[in-house]
Amino acid sequence: MEISLIIRTPLEDAHRLTFVRRFIQTAIEQGHTIRQCFFQSAGVLAATQSEQLAEWQQIADITHAELLLCSQAVEEHAVYPEGPFQIGGLGALVEAAVRSDRLVSFV
């Protein structure tokens, strides 16, 4: 099964961010493919913290998934992508959703 994720989880919610990474790990272990992780709203802040970069880089290396930061949220929060992250719009999210078997949202 091919899965795409929307991640809106704020940086302050470390427990949920850990859950997101565990979800990805478990999905891979069960033979699923992660197509895209789309970081939206406050999720872009969690994705761009230096403490988180190594973990997201490892996920990108293992899954070969797109790690996209919502262009509007990047502008709103004045963050800039580093490491495995790229900037993308809602069109990229819609395309991934259409091509995936499941779209899972973490808020």
Summary of the structure (lengths in Angstrom):
residues: 107
radius of gyration: 12.4
end to end distance: 22.2
largest distance: 36.7
contacts: 337
relative contact order: 0.26
helix: 49%
strand: 25%
